[in-house]
């Protein structure tokens, strides 16, 4: 198995699974097994949507080729220290911020 090279997100997974990006699908296919990985969080997000849409078999086959990295206690500690901003594009367009944004996040 090759060294990890790319960490893909849910949007890319969904676009490839839905056939929305031939370019992305081609780039994934050109990589060796193990060069592309994803996170357990992305896996969960994609699998929820796949199950809701009746496309679970397709998602399972997709992730059989892409290792899923564990999200363990150490990862949780690092994640808890990352800066976080809650943002909604609708809020920006309408020129206001939610109460949570005003109160908790800068």
Backbone as a chain_set.jsonl record, in Angstrom:
{"seq": "XXXXXXXXXXXXXXXXXXXXXXXXXXXXXXXXXXXXXXXXXXXXXXXXXXXXXXXXXXXXXXXXXXXXXXXXXXXXXXXXXXXXXXXXXXXXXXXXXXXXXXXXXX", "coords": {"N": [[0.84, -1.18, 0.0], [0.512, 2.234, -0.761], [2.041, 5.32, 0.458], [0.177, 7.694, 2.413], [-1.308, 10.402, 0.743], [-3.332, 12.178, -0.002], [-6.099, 13.675, 1.642], [-9.414, 13.336, 1.525], [-12.529, 15.16, 1.337], [-16.05, 15.293, 2.334], [-17.574, 16.539, 0.329], [-16.117, 16.061, -2.049], [-16.207, 13.251, -2.119], [-18.991, 12.836, -2.401], [-19.495, 14.161, -4.826], [-18.045, 12.542, -6.608], [-19.28, 10.043, -6.201], [-21.859, 10.66, -7.088], [-21.399, 11.106, -9.72], [-20.779, 13.637, -10.625], [-18.363, 14.822, -11.183], [-16.126, 14.154, -13.428], [-13.462, 14.698, -13.692], [-12.451, 14.718, -11.033], [-13.033, 12.052, -10.361], [-11.381, 10.746, -12.183], [-8.856, 11.567, -11.291], [-8.801, 10.404, -8.743], [-8.896, 7.711, -9.491], [-6.434, 7.461, -10.713], [-4.63, 7.349, -8.673], [-2.643, 5.364, -6.397], [-3.736, 2.614, -4.334], [-4.266, 3.546, -1.05], [-2.979, 5.976, -1.185], [-4.92, 7.869, -1.135], [-6.981, 8.948, 1.419], [-9.596, 9.19, 3.885], [-11.524, 10.811, 6.48], [-13.017, 9.521, 9.518], [-15.22, 11.008, 10.163], [-16.03, 12.187, 7.728], [-16.622, 9.822, 6.376], [-18.845, 8.935, 7.906], [-20.697, 11.023, 7.404], [-21.099, 10.797, 4.6], [-22.052, 8.174, 4.412], [-24.462, 8.334, 5.835], [-26.005, 9.981, 4.131], [-25.977, 8.339, 1.843], [-27.36, 6.097, 2.707], [-29.876, 7.222, 3.234], [-30.629, 7.892, 0.654], [-30.813, 5.486, -0.583], [-28.493, 4.426, -1.689], [-26.533, 2.879, -0.597], [-24.959, 0.564, -1.159], [-23.295, 1.419, -3.232], [-21.785, 3.424, -1.943], [-20.478, 1.901, 0.008], [-18.865, 0.283, -1.623], [-17.253, 2.285, -2.741], [-15.842, 3.263, -0.465], [-14.464, 0.971, 0.165], [-12.197, 1.065, -1.274], [-10.87, 3.224, -0.284], [-9.061, 4.042, 2.44], [-10.236, 4.658, 5.754], [-9.548, 6.993, 8.148], [-9.086, 6.722, 11.634], [-10.923, 8.381, 14.237], [-9.879, 9.146, 17.044], [-9.336, 9.453, 20.638], [-7.038, 11.093, 20.907], [-7.115, 12.497, 18.479], [-9.502, 13.854, 18.9], [-8.761, 15.578, 20.993], [-6.939, 17.293, 19.705], [-8.641, 18.362, 17.744], [-10.437, 19.735, 19.365], [-9.036, 21.999, 20.022], [-8.833, 23.51, 17.768], [-9.418, 26.554, 15.965], [-12.695, 27.815, 15.644], [-15.282, 28.878, 13.595], [-18.554, 29.713, 13.232], [-20.563, 29.93, 10.46], [-22.825, 31.145, 8.078], [-23.693, 31.335, 4.739], [-25.991, 32.628, 3.945], [-26.432, 34.4, 6.027], [-24.365, 36.235, 5.61], [-25.062, 37.316, 3.124], [-27.436, 38.597, 3.824], [-26.567, 40.373, 5.648], [-26.42, 40.046, 8.442], [-25.61, 38.514, 11.619], [-25.881, 35.41, 13.342], [-27.206, 34.848, 16.671], [-25.538, 33.105, 18.02], [-23.126, 33.487, 16.651], [-22.56, 36.171, 17.244], [-22.322, 36.029, 19.986], [-20.478, 33.965, 20.713], [-18.452, 33.491, 18.79], [-15.823, 34.941, 16.942]], "CA": [[0.0, 0.0, 0.0], [1.285, 3.476, -0.905], [1.959, 6.308, 1.538], [-0.939, 8.636, 2.326], [-0.954, 11.618, 0.018], [-4.494, 13.075, -0.068], [-7.224, 13.491, 2.557], [-10.551, 13.881, 0.784], [-13.662, 15.571, 2.162], [-17.363, 14.756, 1.969], [-18.015, 17.091, -0.96], [-15.463, 15.333, -3.132], [-16.78, 11.896, -2.141], [-20.355, 12.911, -2.934], [-19.415, 14.504, -6.257], [-17.592, 11.359, -7.345], [-20.345, 9.027, -6.124], [-23.012, 11.099, -7.876], [-20.992, 11.271, -11.105], [-20.784, 15.073, -10.946], [-17.03, 15.306, -11.542], [-15.283, 13.161, -14.095], [-12.065, 15.061, -13.418], [-12.114, 14.203, -9.699], [-13.058, 10.588, -10.431], [-10.167, 10.347, -12.891], [-7.693, 11.772, -10.418], [-8.83, 9.361, -7.713], [-8.57, 6.429, -10.135], [-5.016, 7.463, -11.079], [-3.812, 7.174, -7.462], [-2.487, 4.016, -5.871], [-4.501, 2.34, -3.119], [-3.579, 4.023, 0.147], [-2.579, 7.373, -1.325], [-6.1, 8.669, -0.802], [-7.653, 8.539, 2.646], [-10.617, 10.116, 4.358], [-11.695, 10.741, 7.927], [-14.2, 8.815, 10.006], [-16.34, 11.963, 10.133], [-16.474, 12.236, 6.331], [-17.244, 8.521, 6.119], [-20.174, 8.927, 8.524], [-21.564, 11.956, 6.68], [-21.434, 10.241, 3.289], [-22.854, 6.968, 4.599], [-25.817, 8.753, 6.218], [-26.683, 10.392, 2.906], [-26.124, 7.181, 0.95], [-28.445, 5.264, 3.228], [-31.135, 7.943, 3.042], [-30.952, 7.912, -0.768], [-30.842, 4.122, -1.113], [-27.279, 4.186, -2.473], [-25.56, 2.38, 0.367], [-24.018, -0.369, -1.797], [-22.329, 2.217, -3.985], [-20.886, 4.077, -0.987], [-19.652, 0.846, 0.61], [-17.852, -0.078, -2.629], [-16.348, 3.426, -2.844], [-14.963, 3.307, 0.7], [-13.631, -0.237, 0.207], [-10.949, 1.44, -1.944], [-10.303, 4.41, 0.369], [-8.951, 3.841, 3.886], [-10.867, 5.65, 6.631], [-8.709, 7.231, 9.323], [-9.814, 6.721, 12.901], [-11.042, 9.623, 14.991], [-9.744, 8.645, 18.407], [-9.242, 10.452, 21.706], [-5.974, 12.054, 20.584], [-7.638, 13.361, 17.418], [-10.503, 14.702, 19.542], [-8.07, 16.65, 21.741], [-6.425, 18.263, 18.728], [-9.807, 19.009, 17.141], [-11.049, 20.65, 20.332], [-8.232, 23.225, 20.109], [-8.85, 24.232, 16.501], [-10.328, 27.703, 15.952], [-13.971, 27.459, 15.026], [-16.187, 29.981, 13.29], [-19.83, 29.278, 12.687], [-20.892, 30.896, 9.426], [-23.835, 30.751, 7.099], [-23.599, 32.27, 3.626], [-27.206, 33.428, 3.931], [-26.236, 35.488, 6.972], [-23.502, 37.231, 4.992], [-25.841, 38.009, 2.09], [-28.46, 39.439, 4.424], [-25.917, 41.372, 6.46], [-26.549, 39.874, 9.88], [-24.998, 37.315, 12.178], [-26.749, 34.742, 14.307], [-26.904, 35.113, 18.077], [-24.366, 32.305, 18.374], [-21.939, 34.122, 16.095], [-22.294, 37.398, 17.995], [-22.014, 35.743, 21.382], [-19.415, 33.029, 20.973], [-17.407, 33.369, 17.801], [-15.385, 36.209, 16.337]], "C": [[0.888, 1.247, 0.0], [1.132, 4.366, 0.328], [0.765, 7.219, 1.311], [-0.475, 9.919, 1.656], [-2.082, 12.642, 0.045], [-5.54, 12.686, 0.973], [-8.429, 14.142, 1.896], [-11.721, 14.164, 1.721], [-14.972, 15.015, 1.618], [-17.833, 15.274, 0.615], [-17.402, 16.339, -2.126], [-16.035, 13.919, -3.247], [-18.156, 11.894, -2.794], [-20.331, 13.216, -4.427], [-18.983, 13.318, -7.104], [-18.688, 10.294, -7.348], [-21.545, 9.375, -6.991], [-22.671, 11.296, -9.359], [-20.954, 12.72, -11.554], [-19.427, 15.593, -11.395], [-16.178, 14.184, -12.124], [-13.808, 13.433, -13.825], [-11.636, 14.492, -12.068], [-12.071, 12.679, -9.71], [-11.802, 10.068, -11.121], [-8.919, 10.491, -12.046], [-7.64, 10.728, -9.308], [-8.396, 8.022, -8.309], [-7.082, 6.329, -10.481], [-4.092, 7.231, -9.88], [-3.725, 5.701, -7.072], [-3.344, 3.85, -4.617], [-3.66, 2.769, -1.919], [-3.112, 5.46, 0.046], [-3.716, 8.31, -0.932], [-6.723, 8.085, 0.452], [-8.758, 9.544, 2.947], [-10.764, 9.935, 5.856], [-12.959, 9.963, 8.289], [-15.428, 9.722, 9.973], [-16.895, 12.069, 8.715], [-17.197, 10.935, 5.975], [-18.675, 8.494, 6.664], [-21.141, 9.831, 7.764], [-22.026, 11.372, 5.349], [-22.335, 9.024, 3.44], [-24.285, 7.3, 5.029], [-26.604, 9.131, 4.973], [-26.935, 9.236, 1.963], [-27.27, 6.287, 1.417], [-29.8, 5.927, 3.005], [-31.589, 7.92, 1.586], [-30.987, 6.521, -1.399], [-29.637, 3.776, -1.968], [-26.152, 3.64, -1.6], [-24.524, 1.454, -0.27], [-22.918, 0.366, -2.553], [-21.303, 2.866, -3.061], [-19.956, 3.063, -0.329], [-18.534, 0.446, -0.353], [-16.816, 1.037, -2.776], [-15.349, 3.421, -1.691], [-14.137, 2.03, 0.881], [-12.265, 0.045, -0.418], [-10.212, 2.588, -1.257], [-10.254, 4.173, 1.873], [-9.57, 5.005, 4.673], [-10.003, 5.779, 7.881], [-9.573, 7.305, 10.573], [-9.871, 8.12, 13.503], [-11.07, 9.212, 16.46], [-9.635, 9.793, 19.419], [-8.178, 11.506, 21.404], [-6.444, 13.022, 19.493], [-8.679, 14.321, 17.987], [-9.878, 15.852, 20.312], [-7.542, 17.713, 20.793], [-7.586, 19.049, 18.125], [-10.416, 20.04, 18.083], [-10.29, 21.964, 20.45], [-8.206, 24.025, 18.813], [-9.791, 25.433, 16.597], [-11.582, 27.339, 15.172], [-14.793, 28.712, 14.815], [-17.441, 29.388, 12.681], [-20.263, 30.339, 11.692], [-21.936, 30.312, 8.493], [-23.804, 31.777, 5.977], [-24.842, 33.149, 3.533], [-27.052, 34.62, 4.874], [-25.398, 36.596, 6.351], [-24.281, 38.028, 3.951], [-26.829, 38.987, 2.708], [-27.877, 40.439, 5.417], [-26.137, 41.244, 7.955], [-25.873, 38.594, 10.32], [-25.952, 36.717, 13.195], [-26.335, 35.095, 15.73], [-25.658, 34.349, 18.503], [-23.089, 32.953, 17.852], [-21.58, 35.368, 16.896], [-21.785, 37.091, 19.385], [-20.723, 34.973, 21.556], [-18.23, 33.084, 20.018], [-17.077, 34.712, 17.183], [-14.991, 35.982, 14.916]], "O": [[1.904, 1.29, 0.695], [0.217, 4.188, 1.131], [0.382, 7.488, 0.172], [0.594, 10.449, 1.954], [-1.824, 13.844, 0.108], [-5.83, 11.505, 1.159], [-8.464, 15.36, 1.723], [-11.889, 13.509, 2.749], [-15.0, 14.354, 0.58], [-18.428, 14.527, -0.162], [-18.096, 16.014, -3.089], [-16.314, 13.447, -4.349], [-18.448, 11.049, -3.64], [-21.062, 12.601, -5.203], [-19.503, 13.114, -8.201], [-18.986, 9.711, -8.391], [-22.178, 8.488, -7.564], [-23.548, 11.616, -10.162], [-21.082, 13.0, -12.746], [-19.342, 16.696, -11.935], [-15.594, 13.379, -11.398], [-13.003, 12.505, -13.74], [-10.585, 13.859, -11.963], [-11.165, 12.081, -9.129], [-11.225, 9.067, -10.696], [-8.03, 9.64, -12.081], [-6.568, 10.225, -8.972], [-7.619, 7.288, -7.698], [-6.533, 5.229, -10.536], [-2.907, 6.947, -10.055], [-4.613, 4.905, -7.378], [-3.642, 4.824, -3.925], [-2.493, 2.397, -1.795], [-2.872, 6.106, 1.066], [-3.479, 9.418, -0.45], [-6.963, 6.881, 0.539], [-8.835, 10.609, 2.334], [-10.193, 9.01, 6.435], [-13.851, 9.778, 7.46], [-16.548, 9.25, 9.778], [-18.111, 12.043, 8.526], [-18.256, 10.956, 5.348], [-19.602, 8.081, 5.968], [-22.282, 9.444, 7.509], [-23.208, 11.446, 5.011], [-23.284, 8.86, 2.674], [-25.223, 6.612, 4.625], [-27.727, 8.667, 4.773], [-27.997, 9.159, 1.346], [-28.051, 5.787, 0.607], [-30.764, 5.261, 2.628], [-32.788, 7.926, 1.307], [-31.17, 6.391, -2.61], [-29.728, 2.939, -2.865], [-24.974, 3.908, -1.839], [-23.338, 1.548, 0.044], [-21.752, -0.027, -2.511], [-20.106, 2.864, -3.349], [-18.774, 3.342, -0.132], [-17.385, 0.287, 0.061], [-15.626, 0.757, -2.919], [-14.146, 3.558, -1.911], [-13.199, 2.017, 1.678], [-11.291, -0.65, -0.129], [-9.07, 2.892, -1.601], [-11.301, 4.109, 2.518], [-9.438, 6.171, 4.299], [-9.758, 4.798, 8.583], [-10.659, 7.885, 10.559], [-8.972, 8.935, 13.298], [-12.129, 8.966, 17.038], [-9.823, 10.959, 19.072], [-8.408, 12.695, 21.627], [-6.196, 14.225, 19.577], [-8.727, 15.485, 17.589], [-10.393, 16.97, 20.294], [-7.685, 18.908, 21.055], [-7.514, 20.273, 18.01], [-10.861, 21.101, 17.643], [-10.847, 22.95, 20.932], [-7.617, 25.105, 18.765], [-10.842, 25.348, 17.233], [-11.52, 26.638, 14.162], [-14.981, 29.51, 15.733], [-17.37, 28.635, 11.71], [-20.326, 31.52, 12.033], [-21.913, 29.124, 8.17], [-23.881, 32.976, 6.242], [-24.757, 34.294, 3.09], [-27.492, 35.725, 4.556], [-25.693, 37.776, 6.546], [-24.181, 39.254, 3.892], [-27.04, 40.079, 2.181], [-28.608, 41.262, 5.969], [-26.05, 42.239, 8.674], [-25.598, 37.707, 9.513], [-26.732, 37.428, 13.829], [-25.23, 35.587, 15.956], [-24.824, 34.865, 19.247], [-22.074, 32.964, 18.548], [-20.407, 35.593, 17.192], [-20.923, 37.796, 19.91], [-19.94, 35.285, 22.453], [-17.11, 32.753, 20.409], [-17.967, 35.525, 16.932], [-14.592, 36.921, 14.227]]}, "num_chains": 1, "name": "protein.A"}
